[in-house]
Amino acid sequence: MNSALLLAVQGIDHSFHEPYASLMKGLVYGIPIQIDPLLKQEIVKSGLAHLVVLSGANVTLLTQFSEKLFFSLSKKVGILFQLIFLCGFVSLVGPQAPLMRAVSMFMCTVVCVLA
């Protein structure tokens, strides 16, 4: 774990009690959740497991946030900043397969928007 991610995880641990801290770390950074096995089983059974792992939801939230942040810029410059934002996120959490698939889908969307 790099130092920036470690600092962010410590902030979550300091701000939330369990099991909320583990769920937040899984949702935001894709860190495997360390919770009661019964709760984990309920999450899987309910079909919400994809929300507490790195997925397209994380990338969508991040790109929507960065889009709102850079909305006053031109479309091309805004997309460039979104890509920089995503590259920073990937470098923070590591290039995991689900994350890279979601980034690839964002890149396909960018091509369609700019075409």
C-alpha positions as CSV (number, residue, x, y, z in Angstrom):
1,M,0.0,0.0,0.0
2,N,1.5,3.4,-0.9
3,S,1.7,6.2,1.7
4,A,-1.2,8.2,0.2
5,L,-3.5,5.3,0.3
6,L,-2.4,4.3,3.8
7,L,-3.1,7.9,5.0
8,A,-6.6,7.8,3.4
9,V,-7.3,4.4,5.0
10,Q,-6.2,5.7,8.4
11,G,-8.5,8.6,8.0
12,I,-11.4,6.3,7.3
13,D,-10.5,4.1,10.3
14,H,-10.4,7.3,12.4
15,S,-13.7,8.6,11.1
16,F,-15.9,5.5,11.0
17,H,-16.6,2.6,13.4
18,E,-16.7,-1.0,12.2
19,P,-18.3,-2.4,10.0
20,Y,-18.8,1.0,8.4
21,A,-15.1,1.6,8.1
22,S,-14.5,-1.7,6.2
23,L,-17.4,-1.0,3.9
24,M,-16.2,2.5,3.2
25,K,-12.7,1.2,2.4
26,G,-14.1,-1.4,0.1
27,L,-16.4,1.1,-1.6
28,V,-13.9,3.9,-2.1
29,Y,-10.6,2.1,-2.5
30,G,-11.4,-1.5,-3.3
31,I,-9.7,-2.9,-0.2
32,P,-11.1,-6.3,0.8
33,I,-13.7,-5.9,3.5
34,Q,-12.8,-7.3,7.0
35,I,-16.3,-7.7,8.5
36,D,-18.4,-10.3,10.2
37,P,-18.8,-13.3,7.9
38,L,-22.6,-13.2,8.4
39,L,-22.7,-9.6,7.2
40,K,-20.5,-10.4,4.3
41,Q,-22.7,-13.3,3.4
42,E,-25.8,-11.0,3.5
43,I,-24.1,-8.5,1.3
44,V,-23.3,-11.2,-1.3
45,K,-26.8,-12.7,-1.0
46,S,-28.4,-9.3,-1.5
47,G,-26.5,-8.7,-4.7
48,L,-24.7,-5.7,-3.4
49,A,-21.2,-7.2,-3.4
50,H,-20.2,-5.3,-6.6
51,L,-20.7,-2.0,-4.6
52,V,-18.0,-2.8,-2.1
53,V,-15.3,-3.7,-4.5
54,L,-13.6,-1.7,-7.2
55,S,-15.9,-1.5,-10.1
56,G,-17.4,0.8,-12.7
57,A,-19.4,2.4,-9.8
58,N,-16.2,3.9,-8.4
59,V,-15.0,5.2,-11.8
60,T,-18.5,6.6,-12.5
61,L,-18.6,8.4,-9.2
62,L,-15.1,9.7,-9.7
63,T,-15.7,10.9,-13.3
64,Q,-19.0,12.5,-12.3
65,F,-17.3,14.3,-9.5
66,S,-14.4,15.5,-11.7
67,E,-16.9,16.5,-14.4
68,K,-18.7,18.8,-11.9
69,L,-15.4,20.1,-10.7
70,F,-14.2,21.1,-14.2
71,F,-17.6,21.9,-15.8
72,S,-16.6,25.5,-16.6
73,L,-13.8,24.4,-18.9
74,S,-14.3,23.3,-22.5
75,K,-15.4,19.7,-23.1
76,K,-11.9,18.5,-24.3
77,V,-10.1,20.2,-21.4
78,G,-12.6,18.8,-18.9
79,I,-12.2,15.3,-20.3
80,L,-8.4,15.7,-20.1
81,F,-8.7,16.6,-16.4
82,Q,-11.1,13.6,-15.9
83,L,-8.4,11.3,-17.4
84,I,-5.8,12.8,-15.1
85,F,-8.1,12.3,-12.2
86,L,-8.6,8.7,-13.1
87,C,-4.9,8.1,-13.6
88,G,-4.3,9.5,-10.1
89,F,-7.0,7.2,-8.7
90,V,-5.5,4.1,-10.5
91,S,-2.0,5.0,-9.2
92,L,-3.5,5.4,-5.7
93,V,-5.3,2.0,-5.5
94,G,-3.3,0.0,-8.1
95,P,-4.2,-1.3,-11.5
96,Q,-6.7,-4.0,-10.6
97,A,-8.6,-5.8,-13.4
98,P,-12.1,-4.4,-12.5
99,L,-10.8,-0.9,-12.3
100,M,-8.9,-1.1,-15.6
101,R,-12.1,-2.5,-17.3
102,A,-14.1,0.5,-16.0
103,V,-11.4,2.9,-17.1
104,S,-11.4,1.3,-20.6
105,M,-15.2,1.8,-20.7
106,F,-14.7,5.4,-19.8
107,M,-12.2,5.8,-22.6
108,C,-14.7,4.3,-25.1
109,T,-17.3,6.8,-23.8
110,V,-14.8,9.7,-24.3
111,V,-14.2,8.5,-27.9
112,C,-17.9,8.5,-28.6
113,V,-18.4,11.9,-27.0
114,L,-15.6,13.5,-28.9
115,A,-16.5,11.9,-32.2
